[in-house]
Amino acid sequence: MKWTTVGSNSNTATDREKIAYYIASTPDVCQLYKYKIPITEDILYQLAGCKNYAVMIAKCFFFDKVNKPLAWDLEEGLIDEFERDLCLLNGEFYENLWKIISNKWKKIKPLMAKTFDDFSFNSELQLMERIIDEHLTEPFINFTTAKYKEYSPHRHKLMHKLSLKSIETELTDKEQKTLKKITKERANSKGEINKWTGRFLGACMILAEKDTYIAAHLSIYTELVKAKYAYNLKRHCNPSLSSHRAPSHSWVNGRINQLNNS
C-alpha cells in the first residue's frame, strides 16, 4: 500500500512541512513490532483506514482551508461531506495546538520541565509529534495489539456524550464515574491516555492566567474539542451516517470478532 506524501521531513523542510509529514506517517507501524501478536489481515485493514484518515488530516493541516484540500477526494466519491468536515476540524485542531506550542515554547518548556521529571522534549516540534502520536497512533496500537479489547458503539457514544456535557456543564457523580470508567478502557498498556496532551494543557491553563494569547487559543481549543465530540455523536445518532459506525467487536490477538451486544 502506498499513500500520498504530505509535507516533507527533509533537513530544509519548515516545521509546518515536518508536522504535516508526521501526521500523514501515523499510525507508526514500527511500533507493531514491539509486540508478539502476528500482523493479521484485520490489522492491515484497520491500518489502511487509519492511514487514509491521517493523510486527509495532514492535507487539512498543511493546506489552507480556503484551498479546499479535500475537494478532489469529495468529487471522486472517495469521502463524503461528513468525513471531509471531520478532517477539516482535526486540521484546525492541530493548527491551533501548534500555534500555542510554537509561539509560547519559551514559557511552556521551562514550566513543564520543572513540573514533570520525565519531560525530555528538546524542541517544540518533539512535543507536537508526541501529542500527535497520542491522538493518531496510540488508539490504533492499543486496540490492535491487545490480547483482548472490546469496542462497543453504545459506550463510545456515551463517552462522547458525557465528554461534551463535561465541557458545557457539571456532570453528576454517577456520570463522572461512568466517563472515567469508559475512558480508562481506552488507555494504553501503562494505563495512560493522552498523557502529554493533558500535561501540556495543564501548563497552558497556568500560563493563561497572565498570557492573553494562550488564554485565547485555549478557548479555541475548547470549542474545537466540543465540535469533535458533537461530530462523533452525530455519527452515532444520524441514521444517514450508519456507514461510519463500527459494529460491536473485540480484538483478540490481532483479529476481529463480531459481538452481538452493543
Secondary structure, 3 states (H helix, E strand, C coil): CCCCCCCCCCCCCCHHHHHHHHHHCCCCHHHHHHCCCCCCHHHHHHHHHHHHHHHHHHHHHHCCHHHCCCHHHHHCCCCCHHHHHHHHHHHHHHHHHHHHHHHCHHHHHHHHHHHCCCCCCCCHHHHHHHHHHHHHCHHHHHHHCCCEEEECHHHHHHHHHHHHHHHHCCCCHHHHHHHHHHHHHCCCCCCCCCHHHHHHHHHHHHHCCCCHHHHHHHHHHHHHHHHHHHHHHHHHHCHHHHHHCCCCEEEECCEEEECCCC
